[in-house]
Amino acid sequence: MAVVRVLSPYVGRVIVANPMQVKAIAHARIKTDKIDAGVLAQLHASGFLAEVLDSR
């Protein structure tokens, strides 16, 4: 939650996802932070990303 506190002043919203539900990203053949962020954004936009914490 320390990361949430650091990021919150700089962004509109911080979402912490359930790591067990996004572990498939760890098995991707091409791994970069940019690609991982895009995949997480797509999962969230389509409603497939369960939130553990939402800092709204």
C-alpha positions as CSV (number, residue, x, y, z in Angstrom):
1,M,0.0,0.0,0.0
2,A,3.1,2.2,0.2
3,V,3.1,2.4,-3.6
4,V,-0.6,3.5,-3.6
5,R,0.3,6.3,-1.2
6,V,3.2,7.5,-3.3
7,L,1.3,7.4,-6.6
8,S,-2.1,8.8,-5.5
9,P,-1.1,12.5,-5.5
10,Y,0.1,12.2,-9.1
11,V,-2.8,10.2,-10.8
12,G,-6.5,10.2,-10.7
13,R,-6.9,6.7,-9.6
14,V,-4.7,3.8,-8.4
15,I,-6.1,0.3,-8.6
16,V,-4.5,-2.7,-6.9
17,A,-5.4,-6.0,-8.7
18,N,-5.5,-9.5,-7.3
19,P,-2.1,-10.9,-8.3
20,M,-3.5,-14.4,-8.6
21,Q,-5.8,-13.2,-11.3
22,V,-3.1,-11.5,-13.3
23,K,-0.4,-14.1,-13.0
24,A,-0.9,-15.0,-16.7
25,I,1.0,-11.9,-17.6
26,A,4.1,-13.4,-15.9
27,H,4.0,-16.2,-18.5
28,A,3.9,-14.0,-21.6
29,R,6.6,-14.5,-24.1
30,I,7.3,-10.8,-24.6
31,K,7.6,-8.9,-21.3
32,T,8.0,-5.2,-20.9
33,D,6.4,-2.8,-18.4
34,K,4.6,-1.0,-21.3
35,I,3.1,-4.3,-22.6
36,D,2.1,-5.4,-19.1
37,A,0.5,-2.1,-18.4
38,G,-1.4,-2.3,-21.7
39,V,-2.7,-5.8,-20.9
40,L,-3.8,-4.7,-17.4
41,A,-5.6,-1.7,-18.8
42,Q,-7.4,-3.9,-21.4
43,L,-8.4,-6.4,-18.7
44,H,-9.7,-3.6,-16.4
45,A,-11.6,-1.9,-19.3
46,S,-13.3,-5.1,-20.2
47,G,-14.3,-5.9,-16.6
48,F,-12.0,-8.9,-16.2
49,L,-9.7,-7.4,-13.5
50,A,-10.8,-7.9,-10.0
51,E,-9.8,-4.9,-7.8
52,V,-8.4,-5.5,-4.3
53,L,-8.2,-1.7,-3.6
54,D,-9.4,1.3,-5.4
55,S,-8.1,4.7,-4.3
56,R,-10.8,6.9,-5.6
